[in-house]
């Protein structure tokens, strides 16, 4: 719009008729991508992030926890692979989370939050696993 106004001012100053600005040239159509052949591709809207799928499985397994205990040895720590900052749960849940955590690290997935460091010292208080 500013260019058109400048052209009008310049044309008026020179005694000429103003020249209408040229219409923009439409962008040519983009070629259609070939169909997928089953080869691995980078994550996109069509193919979800594999690390998010691992986080989701971690959280689904963590949601099954009971956190019940009789002694501290019934409890264990878990990592932050699900997107939180890690924590303490019952030992059986922690064991089910281990292979998912390994897959997370093997695929070089990244944590979604920066958490403060904490010492893994699970306790059993009132029949519940806690820090």
CORDAVEN-V69452 format. One line per field, one symbol per residue. ss: DSSP state (H for helix, E for strand, - for the rest). phi: phi as a letter, one per 40 degrees, with the letter a starting at -180 (. if undefined). Layout:
ss=???
phi=???
This chain:
ss=-HHHHHHHHHHHHH-----------------------------------HHHHHHHHHHHHH-----E---HHHEEEE--------EEEEHHHHHHHHHHHHHHHH----------------EEE--EEE-
phi=.cccccccccccccgbccbcccccccccccccccccbgccbcdaccbcccccccdccdcccccccbgcabbcccbacbcbcchcbgibacdccdcccdcccccdcccfcbccbcbccaccbcbbbfgbcac
